C-alpha cells in the first residue's frame, strides 16, 4: 500500500471515530446548548474529513461504490450545517452547485441497480426534491413551512450520522447475510427517531 493511501486511510478511520462519538454526544445533549453546538461542530468537520477521504480512496482504489456514498454523505453533512448558517434557506451558488452534484449522484446510484445504492439513491433524490422546493419558495418570496431550517438541520445531520454509523457496522461486522441488511438496518432503525426529533423540536423555540 502506498504512503498516500495509508495516510488517507488513517485520516478516514480517525475522522470516522470522531464523527461517530461527536455525533452521538451532540444528539444526547440539550439541543441549542453550548455542548450541543461544540460537539455538533466537531461532528461536521469530522464528517468533511470522512467524506473527502472516502472520495480520494474511491479514485485511488477505483471503487465507484465508495464515491457514491462519499458524495451522498457530504451532501447531507453540508446541508445540515448550512441550514444553521442560512436559516432563511435562500440558496447561493455553492448551494445550487452541491444540489446539482447530489442530483447527478442520486441518479447514478439508482441507475447502478445495486440494492444499497438504489435505496440510498432514492433517499438522495427525495432530499434533493425537498431542497429544490424550499429554494424555489424562497426565490419566489413564498412562505416556508414552519421552522423549515430546523427540520432540514435535524434531518440532514441525522442522515450524515446514519452514514458514518452504517460504515462502522459494515467494517466491524462480517457475518450478516444478506450483505445489504447491515447497510440498510441503521437507516430503517434511526429514520423513525429522526422523524420524531424533527416533530418534537420544530414545536419548540430553540436558539441554535
Buried (B, 14 or more C-beta within 10 A) or exposed (E): EEEEEEEBBEBBEBBBBBBBBBBBBBBEBEBBEEEBBBBBBBBBBBBBBBBBBBBBBBEBEEBBEBBBBBBBBBBBBBBBBBBBEBBEBEBEEEBEEBBEBBBEBBBBBBEBEBBBBBBBBEBBBEBBEBBBEBBEBBEEEEEBEEBBBBBBBBBBBBBBBBBBBBBBEBEEEEEEEEEBEBBBBBBEEBBEEBBEBBEEBBEEEBEB
